[in-house]
């Protein structure tokens, strides 16, 4: 990969892009793996799904959920081999800008508790832990975090 490659972020709004979004999502958060139908349903519900590429290589994806109770949820996922290179920050900043454009009063995110990098990232960006929980039928602990705007 040459030095002239830049991060490009595009919407996951066609079948191929949605499949890549799903691949990145499922790789980063296997306990929340979803089917193609579940991913499509998120688009129908107004979620903003995006993929991030370095050249033509997928490095991550993001989700921005529409506002609920004044808060927009922003989730940035970076594939393991591409972490700590600023890609998560770029995805997060795009999501944050979108949330502000939607008039959000706060931003929320959700991180798998074992994802120490994700929890550190959220903490460095001012998020505070709101809740820890295990989904019904699951074993994995999740952490919800919130950032006031």
N, CA, C and O of each residue as an XYZ file, in Angstrom:
596
protein
N       0.843     -1.178      0.000
C       0.000      0.000      0.000
C       0.881      1.232      0.000
O       1.683      1.438      0.911
N       0.728      2.039     -1.018
C       1.539      3.231     -1.142
C       1.035      4.358     -0.289
O      -0.081      4.309      0.229
N       1.865      5.389     -0.138
C       1.526      6.531      0.679
C       0.429      7.392      0.086
O      -0.120      8.244      0.785
N       0.091      7.197     -1.187
C      -0.918      8.029     -1.825
C      -2.341      7.509     -1.609
O      -3.301      8.133     -2.063
N      -2.484      6.389     -0.932
C      -3.820      5.855     -0.681
C      -4.500      6.661      0.414
O      -3.889      6.989      1.431
N      -5.756      6.973      0.198
C      -6.542      7.724      1.171
C      -7.763      6.920      1.564
O      -8.253      6.071      0.818
N      -8.233      7.217      2.755
C      -9.452      6.578      3.219
C     -10.624      7.148      2.436
O     -10.775      8.364      2.319
N     -11.448      6.264      1.905
C     -12.653      6.654      1.186
C     -13.824      5.996      1.908
O     -13.800      4.795      2.181
N     -14.845      6.789      2.214
C     -16.017      6.278      2.917
C     -17.219      6.430      2.000
O     -17.486      7.513      1.479
N     -17.944      5.323      1.809
C     -19.104      5.322      0.915
C     -20.285      4.645      1.591
O     -20.114      3.796      2.466
N     -21.470      5.030      1.180
C     -22.687      4.440      1.705
C     -22.827      2.988      1.301
O     -22.466      2.600      0.189
N     -23.352      2.192      2.211
C     -23.596      0.761      1.938
C     -25.037      0.614      1.478
O     -25.855     -0.028      2.137
N     -25.333      1.226      0.325
C     -26.724      1.291     -0.106
C     -27.051      0.430     -1.319
O     -28.163      0.510     -1.842
N     -26.114     -0.386     -1.776
C     -26.450     -1.372     -2.806
C     -26.077     -2.755     -2.277
O     -25.427     -2.865     -1.238
N     -26.479     -3.794     -2.974
C     -26.313     -5.163     -2.468
C     -24.853     -5.513     -2.163
O     -24.565     -6.098     -1.118
N     -23.934     -5.162     -3.063
C     -22.516     -5.501     -2.848
C     -21.947     -4.738     -1.663
O     -21.240     -5.317     -0.837
N     -22.245     -3.448     -1.569
C     -21.736     -2.630     -0.467
C     -22.340     -3.083      0.862
O     -21.653     -3.107      1.883
N     -23.611     -3.439      0.847
C     -24.252     -3.909      2.069
C     -23.637     -5.230      2.529
O     -23.490     -5.468      3.728
N     -23.283     -6.075      1.585
C     -22.626     -7.338      1.932
C     -21.259     -7.070      2.568
O     -20.885     -7.758      3.518
N     -20.517     -6.095      2.072
C     -19.218     -5.756      2.665
C     -19.411     -5.146      4.050
O     -18.653     -5.446      4.972
N     -20.427     -4.286      4.199
C     -20.722     -3.702      5.509
C     -20.997     -4.826      6.513
O     -20.469     -4.838      7.625
N     -21.831     -5.757      6.086
C     -22.200     -6.893      6.930
C     -20.974     -7.735      7.300
O     -20.841     -8.180      8.440
N     -20.097     -7.945      6.343
C     -18.866     -8.698      6.610
C     -18.059     -8.020      7.722
O     -17.653     -8.674      8.683
N     -17.826     -6.707      7.590
C     -17.039     -5.979      8.589
C     -17.758     -5.990      9.941
O     -17.142     -6.246     10.975
N     -19.042     -5.717      9.924
C     -19.828     -5.716     11.168
C     -19.705     -7.067     11.864
O     -19.392     -7.125     13.053
N     -19.947     -8.141     11.142
C     -19.956     -9.477     11.740
C     -18.575     -9.915     12.211
O     -18.463    -10.655     13.188
N     -17.535     -9.474     11.537
C     -16.172     -9.814     11.950
C     -15.802     -9.102     13.247
O     -15.162     -9.693     14.117
N     -16.197     -7.846     13.383
C     -15.832     -7.055     14.559
C     -16.714     -7.400     15.759
O     -16.231     -7.415     16.891
N     -17.986     -7.673     15.532
C     -18.893     -7.990     16.646
C     -19.640     -9.302     16.375
O     -20.848     -9.292     16.139
N     -18.925    -10.419     16.411
C     -19.569    -11.702     16.101
C     -20.787    -12.028     16.969
O     -21.697    -12.695     16.476
N     -20.857    -11.598     18.235
C     -22.066    -11.921     18.996
C     -23.325    -11.237     18.441
O     -24.445    -11.650     18.744
N     -23.135    -10.202     17.637
C     -24.277     -9.482     17.053
C     -24.345     -9.692     15.544
O     -24.918     -8.875     14.822
N     -23.758    -10.789     15.072
C     -23.750    -11.062     13.630
C     -25.161    -11.016     13.084
O     -26.107    -11.476     13.724
N     -25.291    -10.452     11.886
C     -26.625    -10.329     11.308
C     -26.670    -10.851      9.885
O     -25.657    -10.936      9.190
N     -27.864    -11.192      9.484
C     -28.117    -11.688      8.135
C     -28.236    -10.510      7.169
O     -28.291     -9.355      7.590
N     -28.274    -10.810      5.885
C     -28.494     -9.773      4.878
C     -29.832     -9.087      5.123
O     -29.931     -7.865      5.011
N     -30.849     -9.852      5.452
C     -32.176     -9.279      5.692
C     -32.151     -8.310      6.865
O     -32.766     -7.246      6.800
N     -31.446     -8.664      7.941
C     -31.353     -7.778      9.104
C     -30.613     -6.490      8.751
O     -30.978     -5.413      9.222
N     -29.575     -6.599      7.926
C     -28.845     -5.401      7.497
C     -29.736     -4.516      6.625
O     -29.762     -3.298      6.800
N     -30.462     -5.122      5.691
C     -31.389     -4.356      4.837
C     -32.445     -3.642      5.671
O     -32.808     -2.500      5.386
N     -32.931     -4.318      6.695
C     -33.952     -3.728      7.557
C     -33.428     -2.444      8.217
O     -34.191     -1.498      8.416
N     -32.155     -2.405      8.552
C     -31.584     -1.201      9.150
C     -31.619     -0.034      8.165
O     -31.865      1.107      8.557
N     -31.376     -0.316      6.904
C     -31.485      0.747      5.899
C     -32.917      1.266      5.819
O     -33.144      2.474      5.747
N     -33.872      0.352      5.832
C     -35.286      0.728      5.769
C     -35.664      1.588      6.978
O     -36.471      2.510      6.856
N     -35.085      1.289      8.139
C     -35.387      2.043      9.357
C     -34.626      3.368      9.427
O     -34.717      4.083     10.424
N     -33.883      3.692      8.381
C     -33.212      4.986      8.329
C     -31.815      5.029      8.907
O     -31.269      6.111      9.122
N     -31.224      3.870      9.163
C     -29.845      3.850      9.641
C     -28.933      4.275      8.495
O     -29.195      3.959      7.334
N     -27.873      4.986      8.824
C     -26.855      5.344      7.842
C     -25.724      4.324      7.994
O     -25.033      4.294      9.012
N     -25.547      3.500      6.979
C     -24.510      2.466      6.984
C     -23.444      2.855      5.970
O     -23.756      3.159      4.818
N     -22.183      2.846      6.400
C     -21.091      3.221      5.500
C     -19.936      2.239      5.617
O     -19.727      1.616      6.658
N     -19.192      2.118      4.524
C     -17.971      1.316      4.474
C     -16.786      2.244      4.291
O     -16.892      3.281      3.636
N     -15.658      1.866      4.872
C     -14.419      2.628      4.718
C     -13.403      1.760      3.986
O     -13.203      0.591      4.316
N     -12.766      2.364      2.984
C     -11.785      1.657      2.152
C     -10.478      2.427      2.109
O     -10.464      3.658      2.071
N      -9.394      1.692      2.114
C      -8.074      2.232      1.836
C      -7.738      1.680      0.461
O      -7.413      0.502      0.311
N      -7.819      2.552     -0.545
C      -7.768      2.051     -1.913
C      -9.010      1.212     -2.132
O     -10.128      1.691     -1.938
N      -8.824     -0.040     -2.535
C      -9.990     -0.912     -2.709
C     -10.114     -1.949     -1.593
O     -10.860     -2.919     -1.724
N      -9.384     -1.744     -0.498
C      -9.384     -2.678      0.630
C     -10.321     -2.170      1.722
O     -10.165     -1.052      2.212
N     -11.287     -2.993      2.095
C     -12.215     -2.659      3.171
C     -11.458     -2.633      4.497
O     -10.778     -3.598      4.846
N     -11.577     -1.524      5.236
C     -10.902     -1.413      6.527
C     -11.881     -1.306      7.693
O     -11.494     -1.475      8.849
N     -13.148     -1.025      7.389
C     -14.114     -0.909      8.470
C     -15.469     -0.473      7.962
O     -15.699     -0.350      6.759
N     -16.363     -0.241      8.913
C     -17.707      0.208      8.574
C     -18.251      1.025      9.741
O     -17.680      1.037     10.832
N     -19.357      1.701      9.490
C     -19.985      2.468     10.564
C     -21.495      2.398     10.447
O     -22.054      2.084      9.395
N     -22.129      2.700     11.558
C     -23.578      2.772     11.649
C     -23.931      4.049     12.380
O     -23.334      4.366     13.408
N     -24.894      4.780     11.857
C     -25.466      5.909     12.581
C     -26.961      5.647     12.653
O     -27.656      5.632     11.637
N     -27.440      5.440     13.871
C     -28.868      5.202     14.091
C     -29.567      6.543     14.258
O     -29.014      7.458     14.867
N     -30.776      6.667     13.724
C     -31.522      7.917     13.876
C     -31.762      8.260     15.348
O     -31.690      7.398     16.224
N     -32.046      9.529     15.592
C     -32.251     10.021     16.951
C     -33.387      9.299     17.658
O     -34.439      9.025     17.080
N     -33.139      9.005     18.917
C     -34.154      8.474     19.828
C     -33.947      9.214     21.148
O     -32.858      9.180     21.720
N     -34.974      9.866     21.617
C     -34.875     10.643     22.856
C     -33.741     11.665     22.806
O     -33.056     11.881     23.805
N     -33.541     12.289     21.654
C     -32.538     13.335     21.502
C     -31.123     12.855     21.271
O     -30.220     13.672     21.095
N     -30.906     11.547     21.266
C     -29.556     11.003     21.077
C     -29.472     10.207     19.784
O     -30.368      9.429     19.458
N     -28.386     10.412     19.055
C     -28.083      9.636     17.856
C     -26.986      8.642     18.235
O     -26.028      9.004     18.917
N     -27.124      7.407     17.802
C     -26.112      6.386     18.087
C     -25.128      6.320     16.933
O     -25.522      6.189     15.774
N     -23.834      6.411     17.261
C     -22.756      6.350     16.278
C     -21.847      5.181     16.666
O     -21.338      5.119     17.785
N     -21.656      4.262     15.725
C     -20.790      3.110     15.975
C     -19.791      2.996     14.829
O     -20.179      2.875     13.668
N     -18.515      3.036     15.160
C     -17.438      2.865     14.174
C     -16.769      1.521     14.441
O     -16.428      1.201     15.579
N     -16.583      0.736     13.372
C     -15.936     -0.568     13.497
C     -14.755     -0.628     12.545
O     -14.891     -0.337     11.357
N     -13.595     -1.006     13.067
C     -12.397     -1.116     12.236
C     -11.896     -2.552     12.314
O     -11.773     -3.124     13.397
N     -11.613     -3.119     11.160
C     -11.113     -4.492     11.108
C      -9.795     -4.583     11.874
O      -8.998     -3.645     11.842
N      -9.556     -5.693     12.558
C      -8.385     -5.811     13.437
C      -7.052     -5.405     12.812
O      -6.255     -4.751     13.485
N      -6.779     -5.752     11.592
C      -5.491     -5.425     10.986
C      -5.300     -3.955     10.647
O      -4.217     -3.560     10.216
N      -6.321     -3.146     10.832
C      -6.253     -1.732     10.449
C      -6.463     -0.786     11.627
O      -6.606      0.420     11.425
N      -6.483     -1.296     12.829
C      -6.713     -0.463     14.010
C      -5.487      0.375     14.341
O      -4.365      0.079     13.932
N      -5.753      1.436     15.103
C      -4.703      2.353     15.595
C      -3.998      3.082     14.465
O      -2.807      3.385     14.549
N      -4.762      3.366     13.387
C      -4.200      4.110     12.251
C      -5.077      5.310     11.893
O      -4.876      5.945     10.858
N      -6.059      5.619     12.761
C      -6.897      6.785     12.543
C      -8.185      6.522     11.785
O      -8.974      7.446     11.590
N      -8.423      5.283     11.350
C      -9.626      4.994     10.574
C     -10.888      5.074     11.444
O     -11.922      5.576     11.002
N     -10.795      4.581     12.668
C     -11.934      4.666     13.580
C     -12.290      6.111     13.875
O     -13.464      6.478     13.927
N     -11.265      6.924     14.066
C     -11.506      8.347     14.330
C     -12.197      9.001     13.141
O     -13.121      9.795     13.323
N     -11.766      8.681     11.937
C     -12.387      9.255     10.738
C     -13.849      8.836     10.635
O     -14.710      9.663     10.335
N     -14.133      7.571     10.879
C     -15.524      7.092     10.828
C     -16.357      7.746     11.929
O     -17.490      8.164     11.693
N     -15.793      7.832     13.124
C     -16.489      8.450     14.250
C     -16.793      9.919     13.951
O     -17.909     10.376     14.197
N     -15.825     10.656     13.430
C     -16.032     12.078     13.145
C     -17.116     12.292     12.092
O     -17.890     13.244     12.189
N     -17.179     11.415     11.086
C     -18.259     11.487     10.082
C     -19.612     11.265     10.740
O     -20.569     11.996     10.484
N     -19.678     10.246     11.591
C     -20.926      9.957     12.293
C     -21.326     11.081     13.225
O     -22.504     11.426     13.316
N     -20.354     11.655     13.920
C     -20.615     12.765     14.831
C     -21.148     13.981     14.067
O     -22.092     14.633     14.511
N     -20.543     14.276     12.927
C     -21.009     15.396     12.103
C     -22.448     15.150     11.639
O     -23.265     16.071     11.629
N     -22.752     13.922     11.261
C     -24.110     13.585     10.837
C     -25.088     13.748     12.013
O     -26.187     14.275     11.843
N     -24.681     13.294     13.194
C     -25.529     13.417     14.384
C     -25.811     14.882     14.692
O     -26.949     15.249     14.985
N     -24.791     15.709     14.626
C     -24.984     17.146     14.868
C     -25.921     17.749     13.834
O     -26.750     18.598     14.160
N     -25.789     17.311     12.590
C     -26.662     17.791     11.525
C     -28.110     17.377     11.733
O     -29.025     18.024     11.223
N     -28.319     16.303     12.480
C     -29.675     15.840     12.801
C     -30.230     16.526     14.045
O     -31.353     16.247     14.466
N     -29.432     17.432     14.634
C     -29.885     18.152     15.824
C     -29.796     17.348     17.103
O     -30.506     17.640     18.065
N     -28.946     16.353     17.132
C     -28.820     15.507     18.319
C     -28.339     16.320     19.519
O     -27.499     17.211     19.391
N     -28.886     15.993     20.678
C     -28.448     16.594     21.935
C     -27.321     15.781     22.560
O     -26.572     16.278     23.400
N     -27.213     14.530     22.140
C     -26.195     13.629     22.673
C     -25.897     12.562     21.627
O     -26.672     12.337     20.697
N     -24.757     11.918     21.808
C     -24.366     10.796     20.959
C     -24.158      9.604     21.867
O     -23.545      9.711     22.930
N     -24.673      8.476     21.437
C     -24.470      7.239     22.177
C     -23.695      6.268     21.302
O     -23.680      6.381     20.076
N     -23.056      5.319     21.958
C     -22.390      4.244     21.241
C     -22.495      2.993     22.084
O     -22.836      3.046     23.266
N     -22.200      1.877     21.465
C     -22.290      0.581     22.121
C     -21.024     -0.191     21.768
O     -20.642     -0.268     20.600
N     -20.374     -0.762     22.780
C     -19.107     -1.461     22.569
C     -19.167     -2.809     23.278
O     -19.653     -2.905     24.405
N     -18.681     -3.824     22.625
C     -18.523     -5.124     23.259
C     -17.491     -4.958     24.385
O     -16.402     -4.436     24.145
N     -17.814     -5.388     25.588
C     -16.957     -5.139     26.745
C     -15.536     -5.685     26.567
O     -14.594     -5.115     27.118
N     -15.363     -6.762     25.821
C     -14.021     -7.314     25.624
C     -13.189     -6.480     24.644
O     -11.985     -6.701     24.515
N     -13.817     -5.533     23.961
C     -13.114     -4.680     22.996
C     -12.458     -3.513     23.741
O     -12.988     -2.402     23.764
N     -11.320     -3.779     24.338
C     -10.627     -2.770     25.127
C     -10.233     -1.557     24.287
O     -10.292     -0.426     24.768
N      -9.831     -1.784     23.030
C      -9.491     -0.661     22.147
C     -10.703      0.250     21.955
O     -10.580      1.473     22.014
N     -11.868     -0.348     21.725
C     -13.084      0.433     21.525
C     -13.473      1.215     22.762
O     -13.890      2.368     22.656
N     -13.346      0.613     23.930
C     -13.668      1.312     25.174
C     -12.691      2.453     25.438
O     -13.098      3.528     25.878
N     -11.412      2.226     25.173
C     -10.413      3.305     25.334
C     -10.702      4.455     24.376
O     -10.645      5.625     24.755
N     -11.015      4.102     23.122
C     -11.331      5.109     22.112
C     -12.503      5.970     22.592
O     -12.428      7.198     22.560
N     -13.578      5.328     23.034
C     -14.758      6.068     23.501
C     -14.401      6.966     24.682
O     -14.818      8.124     24.730
N     -13.644      6.446     25.620
C     -13.235      7.243     26.781
C     -12.402      8.448     26.394
O     -12.595      9.536     26.937
N     -11.469      8.267     25.451
C     -10.630      9.387     24.990
C     -11.452     10.465     24.304
O     -11.043     11.625     24.262
N     -12.606     10.094     23.766
C     -13.446     11.060     23.058
C     -14.576     11.597     23.928
O     -15.509     12.219     23.420
N     -14.498     11.361     25.228
C     -15.432     11.976     26.160
C     -16.684     11.188     26.495
O     -17.537     11.678     27.236
N     -16.816      9.976     25.966
C     -17.984      9.163     26.284
C     -17.882      8.662     27.727
O     -16.796      8.366     28.227
N     -19.038      8.578     28.377
C     -19.104      8.025     29.720
C     -20.000      6.794     29.709
O     -21.025      6.753     29.028
N     -19.593      5.801     30.474
C     -20.374      4.566     30.546
C     -21.727      4.836     31.191
O     -21.824      5.510     32.217
N     -22.764      4.295     30.566
C     -24.126      4.445     31.066
C     -24.628      3.129     31.642
O     -25.289      3.103     32.680
N     -24.303      2.031     30.952
C     -24.856      0.743     31.354
C     -24.018     -0.402     30.791
O     -23.448     -0.305     29.704
N     -23.960     -1.485     31.559
C     -23.397     -2.759     31.095
C     -24.502     -3.796     31.189
O     -25.285     -3.796     32.138
N     -24.562     -4.681     30.203
C     -25.636     -5.664     30.180
C     -25.254     -6.838     29.292
O     -24.317     -6.767     28.497
N     -26.012     -7.922     29.452
C     -25.908     -9.110     28.614
C     -27.278     -9.285     27.972
O     -28.298     -9.284     28.662
N     -27.298     -9.436     26.646
C     -28.562     -9.618     25.937
C     -29.188    -10.964     26.297
O     -28.480    -11.933     26.569
N     -30.506    -11.015     26.296
C     -31.211    -12.266     26.569
C     -30.675    -13.372     25.662
O     -30.574    -13.203     24.447
N     -30.339    -14.491     26.266
C     -29.843    -15.636     25.514
C     -28.376    -15.545     25.150
O     -27.845    -16.449     24.504
N     -27.704    -14.462     25.554
C     -26.301    -14.281     25.202
C     -25.388    -14.452     26.400
O     -25.841    -14.605     27.534
N     -24.093    -14.423     26.124
C     -23.081    -14.520     27.173
C     -22.175    -13.296     27.183
O     -21.424    -13.084     28.135
N     -22.243    -12.495     26.131
C     -21.311    -11.385     25.968
C     -21.831    -10.128     26.637
O     -23.012     -9.792     26.544
N     -20.916     -9.439     27.316
C     -21.270     -8.193     27.978
C     -21.084     -7.022     27.019
O     -20.077     -6.930     26.317
N     -22.075     -6.129     27.003
C     -22.071     -4.929     26.179
C     -22.007     -3.710     27.074
O     -22.466     -3.737     28.216
N     -21.429     -2.632     26.542
C     -21.327     -1.388     27.291
C     -21.953     -0.281     26.448
O     -21.543     -0.051     25.311
N     -22.944      0.401     27.009
C     -23.518      1.585     26.373
C     -22.835      2.801     26.964
O     -22.639      2.902     28.175
N     -22.474      3.728     26.077
C     -21.786      4.945     26.495
C     -22.487      6.147     25.877
O     -23.170      6.022     24.861
N     -22.313      7.326     26.506
C     -23.021      8.532     26.043
C     -22.089      9.735     26.116
O     -21.239      9.846     26.999
N     -22.281     10.624     25.161
C     -21.524     11.867     25.072
C     -22.522     13.003     24.858
O     -23.268     13.004     23.878
N     -22.535     13.967     25.775
C     -23.405     15.133     25.588
C     -22.803     16.069     24.559
O     -21.583     16.213     24.481
N     -23.654     16.704     23.772
C     -23.171     17.648     22.749
C     -23.438     19.076     23.187
O     -23.105     20.015     22.465
